[in-house]
Amino acid sequence: MHVELVVPPTTKPNSKANSKTFPVLVFLLMACYGIMALVVVEQGHVLQSQRNLIQQLVQDSHQLTAFKIQAAAQQAIEKKQANANAKDKIGVSRMASMQKEQGQKLLSRKSRMEKQPLQADDKIDRRRYPAQI
C-alpha cells in the first residue's frame, strides 16, 4: 500500500498573495484595537457618571432622612403640647397646689441642708504622697 500526497494547484503557497493580504490584516488589527480603546474610554465615562449619580443619591437620601427626623421631632413636640394642654384643662387647680407644696418642701430641705462646699484644694489625697520613696 502506497499513499501519496497530492496538492491541488490552487492551494500551493503563493508568496505574492501573502504579501498582499498582510497589510490588510495589519490595518484590520489596528482598527480593532482603536475601536476597543474607544470602548474602554466610553466605559470610563459611563462609570464616572454612575459614580456621580450614586453620590447624588446618597446626598438626597441623607437630606430625606434629616427631613423625616425633623418631621418626627415636630410631631412629638406637637403631641407633648397637646397632652400638656389636655392636662392643664383637666387639673389646673390641683397641679398648681401640688407645685406649690413641692416648692415649699424643696425650700425647707434646702434651708436644712445648706453646707459649705468642699474645695478641691482642701482635700488631701494620701495616694499622692507616698510614705517611702
C-alpha positions in Angstrom: 0.0 0.0 0.0 1.4 3.2 -1.1 0.0 6.7 0.0 0.8 9.7 -2.0 0.0 13.3 -1.1 -1.4 15.2 -3.9 -1.7 19.0 -3.6 -4.1 20.7 -5.9 -2.6 23.6 -7.9 -4.8 26.3 -6.3 -3.6 25.7 -2.8 0.1 26.0 -3.4 1.9 28.6 -1.3 1.9 31.8 -3.2 4.2 34.5 -1.8 2.6 37.3 -3.8 -0.9 36.5 -2.3 0.5 36.5 1.3 2.3 39.8 0.7 -1.0 41.4 -0.5 -3.1 40.3 2.5 -0.6 41.1 5.2 -1.1 44.9 5.1 -4.9 44.4 5.1 -4.6 42.2 8.2 -2.4 44.7 10.0 -4.9 47.5 9.1 -7.8 45.5 10.4 -5.9 44.6 13.6 -5.1 48.3 14.2 -8.7 49.3 13.5 -9.9 46.7 16.1 -7.5 48.0 18.7 -8.7 51.5 18.0 -12.3 50.6 18.4 -11.5 48.7 21.6 -9.7 51.7 23.0 -12.7 53.9 22.2 -15.0 51.4 24.0 -12.7 51.4 27.1 -12.7 55.2 27.2 -16.5 55.3 26.8 -16.9 52.8 29.7 -14.7 55.1 31.8 -17.1 58.0 31.2 -20.1 55.8 32.0 -18.6 54.6 35.2 -17.8 58.2 36.3 -21.3 59.4 35.5 -22.7 56.4 37.5 -20.4 57.3 40.4 -21.7 60.9 40.3 -25.3 59.7 40.3 -24.7 57.4 43.3 -23.1 60.3 45.2 -26.1 62.5 44.4 -28.5 59.7 45.6 -26.6 59.4 48.8 -26.8 63.1 49.5 -30.5 63.1 48.7 -31.0 60.1 51.0 -29.3 62.0 53.8 -31.4 65.0 53.2 -34.6 62.9 53.2 -33.6 61.2 56.4 -32.9 64.6 58.0 -36.4 65.8 56.9 -38.0 62.7 58.3 -36.2 63.1 61.7 -37.2 66.8 61.8 -40.9 65.9 61.0 -40.9 63.2 63.7 -39.5 65.6 66.2 -42.1 68.2 65.3 -44.9 65.7 65.7 -43.5 64.6 69.1 -43.4 68.3 70.2 -47.0 68.9 69.0 -48.1 65.7 70.7 -46.5 66.8 74.0 -48.1 70.2 73.8 -51.5 68.6 73.1 -51.1 66.3 76.1 -50.0 69.2 78.2 -52.9 71.3 77.1 -55.3 68.5 77.9 -53.8 68.0 81.4 -53.9 71.7 82.0 -57.6 71.9 81.3 -58.4 68.9 83.5 -56.5 69.8 86.7 -55.1 73.3 86.7 -56.0 74.0 90.3 -54.9 70.6 91.5 -51.5 70.8 89.7 -50.9 74.4 91.0 -51.5 73.3 94.6 -49.2 70.3 94.1 -46.5 72.5 92.6 -46.8 75.0 95.5 -46.4 72.2 98.0 -43.4 70.7 96.3 -41.8 74.2 96.1 -42.2 74.7 99.8 -40.8 71.2 100.5 -37.8 72.0 98.4 -37.2 75.3 100.1 -37.4 73.7 103.5 -35.0 70.9 102.5 -32.5 73.4 101.0 -32.5 75.5 104.1 -31.9 72.5 106.3 -29.1 71.1 104.1 -27.0 74.1 103.5 -23.4 73.3 103.9 -20.2 74.8 102.7 -18.9 73.1 99.6 -15.5 71.5 99.9 -12.7 73.0 97.9 -10.7 70.6 95.7 -7.5 72.1 97.2 -8.6 71.4 100.8 -8.8 67.7 100.2 -5.7 65.8 100.9 -5.1 62.8 98.8 -2.8 60.4 100.6 -2.2 58.4 97.5 -0.2 61.3 96.0 2.2 61.5 98.9 3.9 58.2 99.3 5.3 57.3 102.8 8.5 55.9 101.3 10.4 56.8 98.2 
